[in-house]
Amino acid sequence: MTKDKIEGLRKHMTIINEKPELSVVIPLYNEQDNVAAMSGRLIENLEALQIKYEVIFIDDGSRDATWDHVCKESSKNSHIKAIRFSRNFGHQRAIYAGLKHAEGEAVISMDGDLQHPPELIHALYKKWKDGYNIVNTVRRDKAVSGSLKRVSSKLYYKIFSLLSSVEIEEGSSDFRLIDRQVLKELLSFGESDIFLRGAIQWVGFNVATIEYDLAERHSGKTKFTFSKMMQLASSGIVSYSTLPLKIGVWIGMITGIIAFFELGYIFFVYLKGETVPGWASTLGVMSLLFGILFFVIGLMGIYIGRIHNSLQQKPTYIIKDKIN
């Protein structure tokens, strides 16, 4: 083999082994009708950047033909990789799995229903090239989301920012870009019920924000039900704030003092040989105190439950299949 051929082979192997500059992570759950459209628009915008890239689809235990459609798309383009969970583990864990497998110098996470427009990738990439470690997005969704959802989302982020040391903008989502340095810190957190929106804001670094208009779903209905939203909301607050516990302690102290004086009053009147007036109000106060007590105990149980889950060291997700 000549020297020129050896040098050519070496260059060829270098190109093959070169890490992608940009990774795109997309969680999917029962999105069979969206995979092809998502893949087409995504590849078109990534090719326009003229960089080495990879796309990682994470099938979060879909019960339809999502995986078959992902396999079909990956057979067309070697840049498309895929992970399939053994069952449904949840949106945040699916994104986390994609982040963990991403090899790019920057990683974009976005949903697979085309409400997060792939055309915004150019703006995210440009902000990263301008020196920002994190590029968040804030949605304008008045034309798409109902008033109840907008109000509840706004209220939640205000409560979250008040209770924790992390401030999240109204309209935030998991559509963002982070660079390799931020990703490295993020993966050091561990995998137990991670709340990515809070974690990424918590690490700091240089942050830019881009606004965009939320699009209609390309096909199908949202899989993010009210119960899943409540689970994500409670997980975020518990992960990044112990203030509810402190509030519970103060409530317990105040109600305990009230109960002590109430019992003292009853005992004093009893020693005087008089009947105790206002039994209905007394029972009402006692019922209120017990209600607060059970609330505080339940709150403590949530935190203890998280500790219990962490100590069990169960895998956050189980991978069934991989492609590319």
Secondary structure, 3 states (H helix, E strand, C coil): CCHHHHHHHHHHHHHHHCCCCEEEEEEECCCCCCHHHHHHHHHHHHHHHCCCEEEEEEECCCCCCHHHHHHHHHHHCCCEEEEEECCCCCHHHHHHHHHHHCCCCEEEECCCCCCCCHHHHHHHHHHHHCCCCEEEEEEECCCCCCHHHHHHHHHHHHHHHHHCCCCCCCCEEEEEEEEHHHHHHHHCCCCCCCCHHHHHHHCCCCEEEEEEECCCCCCCCCCCCHHHHHHHHHHHHHHHCCHHHHHHHHHHHHHHHHHHHHHHHHHHHHHCCCCCCCHHHHHHHHHHHHHHHHHHHHHHHHHHHHHHHHHHCCCCCCEEEEEC
